[in-house]
Structures are given as C-alpha cells and as structure tokens.
Amino acid sequence: MPVASNGAARKRKRFSYSVLFILPAFILYTLFVIYPTLNSVNLSFTSWDGVSDHIRYIGFDNFVEMFQSERVYNALKNTLILSITLVVLENILALILAILVDQVRWCKSLFRSIFYFPVLLSGIVMGFVWTIIFNFNFGVISQVLDKVGLSDWKIDWLGDPDYALLAIIITTVWKGSGYYMIIYLAGLQGIPPELNEAASIDGASRWQKFRHITFPLLASAMTVSVMLSMIGALKIFDQIAVMTDGGPGFATETLTYIVYKVGFGELRQGYGTALSLMLFVLILMVSLIQVKFLRKREVQM
C-alpha cells in the first residue's frame, strides 16, 4: 500500500506541475482567442457600429441580409475563383520549380534561395511593387510594350474589371510558389534514388518515372501544400488592400476583404462580424475535408 500511495502522490505532483506550466499560456489564449471568438458570436446579432457604447440586438437580421446580398455572393464568387486558381497554379509551378532545383548539380542552394525570396517579402511591399509593374501609364509591362511597338496591347490591369482579379492571381502565385516549392523539394529528396535507378535500368522514360514513382511518393507533400494554399487563398487580404482596394467596383472584393470594408470602412461591426463567422465556417469546412483526405491518403500508403 505505501508503494501505491507514493505512486499516486507522484502522479498528482506531476499533474500539478503540468497544470502550472500550461496555466499562463491557457490564460493568454483565453483572453486573446477564446473570449474574442465567443464575443464575436454575440456581436453578430447586433447592429453595433464599432464606436458607440450603445449595442442594439437585432436577432438574425445580419444573417438574413448577408444571404440576400448580391455583394456577398460576388465576394464569395471571387473567393472561390481565387482559391481554385491559386491552388492549381501555385502547386503546379511549385512542383516544376522543385523538380528543376532538385536536378541542378551546381549552386542548388542559390537557386533555392532565389525562388524562395518572394516569400520573405511582406504582402504590403509586394503589393506596391506589383502595382508599379502593372501601372498602365508608367508600369514595366507598359513600357516594354511601348519600346517594342506594341502599345495597342497594353492592358489597364488594375483598372479593368476583367483583368484586376487576374493581376491579383499573378501576384499571389509569384509570392507563394517558392514556399510550396520547399515542401515539394523535401518530398523529392526523401524519395530513395534506388527506385529511379531501377526504373532506368528497366528502360523507363523520364515521364514514366515521374508518373509511376515520383508523383505517387509526393502524395503527402502535395496534400499538405494543397491544404495550406487553399487556406491561404481563402484569407487573402494584403494584395487586394494595396493593389485594388476591392475594385474596380467590386471586381476583386473577397470575403476577407468585405469583412474589413464593412466592419471598419462602413462602421457596421455587427454585420462584419456575421460575415467573418461565415468565412470561419467556410475555412473550417475546407480544412476538415482536406485533413480527412490527408488521413485517407496516409492510410492507403
């Protein structure tokens, strides 16, 4: 019995130490994450403007307005277009860059650093740089076209509703592909070289080796990259804020940006909070689906 009592006392002591170790972080997490989240649910049922002390509850009016708003549906459409396009382009370009860097024999670290460099730039700085590049009057693209006598081909990238969203996509792909390249590069370097050597001896072509060896063994890296790029695309904000401010009109307004515009620009914090909850649910659903898919792939492998 004394031995059992000592063991139980040691377990209680370890538990107490664990609680004391976790408690400060838990208090901070509660104050800055859990409480604001729960308070957001409360504010979504109000007409609060974000400034006054008076908070008036209006029930589900914000949600009714949200589901009847053409502006919200337009933002949802832009968000889905951006998300799908960015996931496809970022991962394709990242995989190509990873394969090229992996096959380079000299200065591999240099090329890896060059392709990763855009990731280190803040979204604000990167947005200003590409705004200058896309400028219709003195932008780099327009000046090159003028020099080669193709002035008629100039496009007002950020002023034309048909091209503004494409400009955001190009900018984001340029910035994000290097990050996912690192993930694919780690996956490529984890593939045993003996598999490709055996396939070469059997007469397999490069495409056959990629299709039957490289691509299947990159499944985990691809799933992680797709999940991260999808979540990043759903939360895109910096590029839109700097380059287009959601315009021209509402051509580049996404769910993330409409939350900012409504909540802080139009002083409708209650309505903006309701929109943010819808965005939270959307990101949560996408994340759960992708995590489930990732686990399924891991079980199959």
N, C-alpha and C positions, 0 to 999 in steps of 0.2 A: 504493500500500500504506500509506504513512503516514497518508493521509486516512482509510482504512478502519480502521486501528488506533486513531486518535483517536476515531472514531465509536463503536467498540466500547468504548473506555475510558469515554466519556461515558455510554453506556448502563449500564455496570457501576456507575458512580458514582451515577447516578440510582437504580438498583435498590438500592444500599446505603443511600442516604438514605431511600428508601421503607420498607425493612425497619426501619431505626432509628426511623422515625416511627410505624410500626404496632406495633412490638415491645412498648412499655409497655401499650398497650390490649389486645394479644393475651395478655400475661401475666396481666393482671387478669381478662380474660374466661375464661381457662383455669382460674384459681384459683376464681372465684366462679360459673361456669356449667358449663363442660365437666366439671371434676373432680366437683362435686356430682352432676351428672347421671349420670355413669358409676358413682359410688359408690352412687347410689340403685338402680341395676340390681342391684348386688351385695347391698345390704341387703334387697331384695325377696325374696331366697332365704334369709332368716334369720328367727329368732324374737326379734330384739333388741327390748328394751323402751324403748330410747332413753336409758337412765340407766346401767345397769350396764356394766362393762368386758367382760363375757363375751358373745360373739356366737356363737350356735349355728346352723349351717346346716341347713335342713330341706327343701331342694330346692324342689319346686313345690307344697308344701303350702299356701302362702298363696294361690296362684292357684286351686288346687282348691277351697279354702274360699270364695274370692271368687265363683266361678261357681256355687257351690251355695247361696249365702246369699240368703235372701228379702229381707233388709235391703238388700243391694246392688241387687237388682232393683227394690226400691221406690225407692231413691235414683236409679237410672237412669230409672225412670218419671217421677219428679218432675222430674228434669233435662230430659228430653225435653219434658214438658208446659210447663215454664218457658221453654225455649228457643224452641219453636214459637210459643207465645203471645206472648212478648216481641218476637220478630222481627216478627210480624204487627202487633201493636198499636203498638209504638214507631215503626215505619216509616209506618204509616197516619197516626198522629197527627202525626209529624214532617212528613210531606208536606202535610197540611192546614195546619199552622202556617206552613210555609214559603210556601205559596200566599197565605195571608192577609197575612203580613208583606210579601211581595213586592208586593201590591196596595195596601198602605197608602201614602197620599201624605204624611201628616204624622206626625212622631215615629216614623219607621220604626226608628231606632236604639234608641229607648226600648222599643218592643215586642220587638225582637230581644233586648235585654238582659234584659227581664222573663222571657221564655220560656227564656232560656239560664241564668238564675240558679240553678235547682236543680242544674245540672251542677257548679257550683262548690262545692256542699256536699259534705262528706265523707260516705261511706256510713254511718259511725257516727252522726254528728249527724243525718243524715236519718232513720236508723232510730229514734232516740229521739223525734224529732218525730212521726213517724207512729205510733209506739207509743202516744203520748199521744192522738193523734187517734182511734185505733181502740179505745182503752180502753173496756171495757163499762160501767164504773161512772161515770167522770167524763170520758170522751172527748168530743171536739167533736161527733161524729156522734150519740152517745147523748144528749147534752144538747139538741141541736136537735130530735131526735125527741120527747124529753120535753116540750119547750116547745110543740110543735105538736100534742100529744096523741096521738102515735103510738108510745107506749112499747112496744107489742106488736111493733113492727117492729125493735126493737133486736137486734143480732147481736153475739155474742161473737167478733169477727173473729179474734183471736189465740188464743182458747181452744177454738174449734170446729174439728175436723179438716177439716170440709167447706168452711171459709172461710179458713183460715190461709194456704193457698197463694195464694188469690185476693188476700189482703191484700198478700202479697209482690209479686205481679204489679202491682197498682195502684201500690205504692210505687216500684217499679223503672221503670215506664213514666213516672211523673211526673218522676223524676230524669233519665232518659236521653233522652227525646224531644227536648229542647232541643239536645242535641249533634248528633243526626242532622238536626234542622231546619236547622242551619248548612250541612251538606253539601248538602241539597236546595236551600237558598236560593242557594248558589253555583252550582248547576246551573241553576236558573231564571234567574239573572242572566246566564248565559252563552248563553241562547237568543236569537238575533237577533230583535229586535222586528218586523222586516220580515215575518217569516213569519206572525205573528199578524195584522198589518195586512192582508196579502194575503188571509188566510183570512176576515177580517171583511168585506172588500170582496166576496168571493165568497159572502157570506151564511152563513158557518159560525156555528153557535151556540157558546156557551162550552164545552159538553160536547164538541162535535166538535173544537174547537181543542185541548182538553186531551187528548182521546183520540188524535188523529192528529198532533199537533205536540209538545205539552209532554211527555206521558208517554214517547214513544219517545226524545226527546232527553235524558231524565233517566235513561236506562238505566244509564249508567256510575255516576252518583251513587247510584242505587238498589242496584246490585250491591255497591258499597263499603259502603253503610250496612247492608245485609243481612249482609254478612260480619262487620263489626265488632260488630253487635248479637248475632249468633249466638255469636261467640267470647266476648263479654261475658256472655251468658246462661249459657254453659257454665261460666264461672268465678265465678258469683255467690256471694258469701260474706258481706259486711258486713251486708246487710239481715237475713239469716237469723240471724246470730250475735246481733244486737241485739234483734230483734223476737220470735223464736220459739225460738231455740236448737235448731232442728231439730224442734221439737214443734208441736202436742201429739202425744205419742207419737213417731212418725217421719213425720208428715204433711208436713213441709216439709224433710226431710233430702235434700240433693242429693249428687252425687258429690264435689264440692269440700268440702262440709261433713262428710261422713262420713270423708273423709281426715283432717281436723282432729280430729274426735271420737275416731276410733280411734287415731290416732297420738299425740295429746297428752292426750286425756281418759282413754283406756283403757290408755295406755302400751304400745301394740303398734305400734312404729315399723316393724317388718318388714312387717306386714300392711298398714299405712297406706301404705307406700311402694309395695307391689304395686298398691294401689288407685289411687295417683297415676299410676303408669305406664299403667294402663288409661285414666285420664282424659286423659293426654298423647296416647295413641294416638287416642282419640276426637276430641280437638280438632285433631290433625294431619290426620286423615282429612277432617274437615269443612272445614278450611282449604284443603287441596289441591283438594277438589271445587269449592269456591267460586272459588279462583284460576283453575282450569281453565275454569269457566263464565265468569268475567270476561274471560279472554283470548279465548274464543269469541265473546263479545258484541262485543269490540273489533274482532275480525277482520271480523265481519258488518257493523259500522258503517263 
